[in-house]
């Protein structure tokens, strides 16, 4: 019988980022953080509209200690970029670099216009509801919304 059900995902959910020593610069030792997750992986998964990947990347960020407040802003910015590119905005209009603009254009093939607008509206709604007293917990609301794509 398997000892740990999630053994294959053990390196994904490591507790702390590893610190490695960097090169000396002007007699000062710099420490560089190496994370077991990519901060942009969640945005890429949303662009791909891959629910399994979205949930795994969301959980990685949560286990790494990233607050739901920061995560919602990353998600909203990705969905907003997708929506604006879908409406015909140029990279100059959005003040974007080539890579994120082209990535958004490529990711549009995975999203229907109506689904994208509904998802964006839902994200803004849960963010504002979480700020109100009667609102639900933001992290739970984000997870439910991501799983409902």
Secondary structure by P-SEA (a helix, b strand, c coil): cccccccccccccccbbbbbbccccccbbbbbbbbccccaaaaaaaaaccaaaaaaaaaaaaaacccaaaaaaaaaaaaaaaaaaaaccccccccccaaaaaaaaaacccccaaaaaaaaaaaaaaaaaaaccccccaaaaaaaaaaac
